[in-house]
Amino acid sequence: MKYKKICYGFAGMILFLLFFMMVLPFIVEHQVVYHLESFMKRKVLLENVDINLFTLEFRLEKFAIQETTNDTPFIAFEEFYLNASWLSLFRLGIFVDQLYLKQPYFYGVMFSDSTVNFSDLIQSTSSVPKMKETQSETKPLRLDQLPISFDLKKIEIINGSLIFEDKKHALTHQLKQFNFEIPQVSNLMNTPDPTSLSLNFIFNDFHIDAQAQAHIFQETPKAKVLLKNRGGNFSFYQPYLSDILNWEVSSGKLTTDLGIQIEINKGTPDMIIQGKVAILDFVLKENSQHSLMSLPLFEINIHDARPLIPQVNLSLIKCVQPDIQVTRKKNGSLNWIPVFKTSHPSSSSHSTAKKSLHEDPSTAITAKSKKDSPLDIQVQDVFIEKGVVRVNDHSLKDPFETRLQNIQLKAKKINLLNQTIPSIELRTHILPHGKFTLKGAVNLKKRQWEGAVGIEDLDVSMVQPYLDALINGRLESGRLFVQMDTFVEQKKEHPHVRISGTLAMNHFVLREPVNKNELLTWNQFEVKKFNAGLFPHYVDIDEVRLNLLKAPLFLQSNGNLNWLALMKNQETNPLDSAPAESDKITPTSECKEKSISVSMEKTSSPPPLQRLKVRKVVLEDSTIRFVDLTMTPAFQAQMSQLNGQILGLDQDVSKSMDFVLNGKLNDLSPLQIVGQIAPFQKPLSLKVELRFQGIEVPVFTPYTNHYIGYPLDKGQLTLNLDYLLERNQLIAVNKVLINQLELGKKNKTAEVPSLPLKFALALLKDREGKIQLNIPIKGNLDDLNFSLKKVILQTLRNLIERMITAPFSFLSRLYGGGEDLHSLVFDYGTTDYGPSTRKKLKQVSDLMVNRPLLKLQLFAHLNTEEEIKALKKIRLKKEIELLKFKDQTATSKSLKNTDYSGITSKNYKQYLIQLYYVNFQKMPPLECQNRQSLEPTLLSNISVVSEDLEALSLKRMVMIRNTLVDTYHIASDRIFIREKKFSSEGIEDITQSQVLLKLQ
């Protein structure tokens, strides 16, 4: 009976347990549903609750919390399962054999007003009063010191998912295939094995896989996590970026393979990250049509990153085939600027932080007390391979376009904390033609750069769109070569710059924009071994070499040189075009201050050169062509085969440089320019000698035909010009030699003044057909009216005037005679002349010999009164001689014994009385029989008529003509006797009787 009661009791207990196990799930289901619905204000569904007290299993199936507005699940899961262990009772701990959650699900919605579908739950939670925090300090409890033991095995979340719908940005975020597993987690000391964890899921096409092992409950907790990610598309998040950025992310994928180690040593956490992060197929666009950047591969290899220290060591940053577009729009704005949209409050975070600190003083004090350690980032290697940068400028009249192709960048041992890059190398091709290299080191903290820069075969004609705003010319070609070492350091307000190396500009061609004529060309321009700097400013060049220079100079029909019209006169720079109203950005005060300082720097004049030195300048096989279009036909001449040197150009005022230039004029006539100049001396000091030999004068026919109406058929010109300038005093000697000059037929249509050109040529040409002139010039440069051109023209004008008006004076001065040869003085009444006239006559003959083209005209000038007196005396003397002759012949038996000697003073009185008797037929009174009385009476009785005077003049001219012909062998057809009166104007001593000479 006793056992029977025991059996009934035991059976009743079993029945009770069975009943409780069957009823308890319904109770739990009802209570869970009831309380959740009352709290969350949403319909809650729970299909099945299963509780097994024998096996300590708990299971919930098909649980869901629905939305308030519809039947869409808000939170749901397929199954929740918990299998506890009876060890929990015996060991007073938590022991679970299995715990998993199948297909958990969450659905969230963000509306256009930034509220979410569970905002009511957040508000209700925030309305619960918080318990006051005690002021007592509590020490943190370590996991290995928990008061209860636990051992949880096989914890899983299987195939979870999440959907978050962002209606504000029209996006739906999805997390799917979420799987989480922990094989075992325990704080039992007899389980030294690390706790393992695995996690993988897909979030918006990001495939994430994480594996972790952790020693959580040891004295030094540590964990190691392997995190991998692949896939995903950045363009999915473009709606968020479009709120703040002006750009559009078209595509992009992120892959990671990271190892993370976490360790807590004596309460101090430490984290070490190693692995690789890569971005694939990244495309950034300005809009749907214009690309900003494409990046096929961007990879970062993390050697050792410790963000809690903070310190980051990257072994490699690699970028493969980046393609970047830089565009300047028509309004002058750049496609990369601004980064943020103008409506985006970029400083909102700072203002919010300031506001929060102001509202909470304790927080502010805490924030001020903390000092963040600077982030130490070091990068071992940086590589950019096969990069491309496309540059387009549409703000110009003709758009500018170029491309940096095959960019190769290598940088080593970058330290961002110290801001140093000890080794950087850059190589690229600049299209359409050119290479650029750079190698050096950078220290940003010291603002210092040191390295080498190279440019090879760069086609500078591509900058023509920028030159259009500056010059009236077309840069057709030019290849730039540069190899130089550079050093730049910012000190105080000025950058200190030093550069040295070589520079060359080859195959340079600059043309006029309309007619395509060459303005300037050369084959090679080379600067060897130059040193230059800024602050201090200096230039030191060893040698400059210019080869095959061609510089045509055109004097346009309007009188302007083509080079004067090369530079455009613009008050404003069209490159600085103002942006449109829609693109304008309101600058901050800081930006305004910077812009003001920049404008002041631009307007302030740079400091002068402190040293300028060029040891040698070499000109090789060059040509300078001159064309004068102010007349028809145009005058053309060129200096070719120019070779020369300039030695010793130095800014030191005490030093002068030597220069020499050799070449040919019109490929035929040699020329040479030699001299010295002190260009920096004040006043300027100059000594130069110019030699031009054998210039064919027909080249000057356009000028002579235009100005004097005659072409030049023949002739050669030689010039020897010596110029000396000292203390602003100019002394110049111009020696001109023209050989065999011949004029052509006169241009009757030319409106030119009538000039005796043929006479001038005859006057200037010697018997060898040469014309030699010596034209000295003097002047003072301090004279405001001084002009070398005016001085030369005035000298030539005076020379021509003297030559035409006083040719004998001109010739005598030209050849150093110093005497006036235009007149030959005779004794009154005779054809006799003195030694001075004889000397002049010899000089005239020499001139006639040396000037074979000259012809001589003879004019007589008489002092009539004196000539009559002289003729009467001569005739009186002849009559007396005739009386003596008669007396002698009457008494002499033979003519051989006749005495023809002159009358002496002894018998002169006797013959006067005898002649008086012959003329008057009576004897003179006794008181008048003396010489003083008889001579005047006899002279008054002698008659001299005009024919006598003309005969005397003719005899004199005939004698001059015969002397020149017979004695000095001057051709008779070159001497002409003129009967007409000759003007005495310009003759100094006209009182004397003369034979006047006139050249023609």
Secondary structure, 3 states (H helix, E strand, C coil): CHHHHHHHHHHHHHHHHHHHHHHHHHHHHHHHHHHHHHHHCCCEEEEEEEEECCCCEEEEEEEEEECCCCCCEEEEEEEEEEEECCHHHHCCEEEEEEEEEECCEEEEEECCCCCECCHHHHHHHHCCCCCCCCCCCCCCCCHHHCCCEEEEEEEEEEEEEEEEEECCCCEEEEEEEEEEEEEEEECCCCCCCCEEEEEEEEECCEEEEEEEEEECCCCCCEEEEEEEEEECCHHHHHHHHCCCECCEEEEEEEEEEEEEEEEEECCEEEEEEEEEEEEEEEEEECCCCCEEEEEEEEEEEEEEEECCCCEEEEEEEEEECCEEEEEECCCCCECCCCCECCCCCCCHHHHHHHHHHHHCHHHHHHHHHCCCCCCEEEEEEEEEEEEEEEEEECCCCCCEEEEEEEEEEEEEEEECCCCEEEEEEEEEEEECCCEEEEEEEEECCCCEEEEEEEEEEEEHHHHHHHHCCCECCEEEEEEEEEEEEEEEEEECCEEEEEEEEEEEEEEEEEECCCCCCEEEEEEEEEEEEEEEEECCCEEEEEEEEEECCECCEEECCCCCECCCCCECCCCCCHHHCCCCHHHCCCCCHHHHHHHHHHHHHHHCCCCCCCEEEEEEEEEEEEEEEEEECCCCCCEEEEEEEEEEEEEEEECCCCCCEEEEEEEEECCCEEEEEEEEEECCCCCCEEEEEEEEEEEEHHHHHHHHHHHCCCCEEEEEEEEEEEEEEECCEEEEEEEEEEEEEEECCCCCCCCCCCCCHHHHHHHHECCCCEEEEEEEEEEECCCCCCCHHHHHHHHHHHHHHHHHHCHHHHHHHHCCCCCCCCEEECCCCCCCCCHHHHHHHHHHHHHHHHCCCCCEEEEEECCHHHHHHHHHHHHHHHHHHHHHHHHHHHHCCCHHHCCCCCCCHHHHHHHHHHHHHHHHCCCCCHHHCCHHHHHHHHHHCCCCCHHHHHHHHHHHHHHHHHHHHHHCCCCHHHEEECCCCCCCCCCCCCCCCEEEEEEC
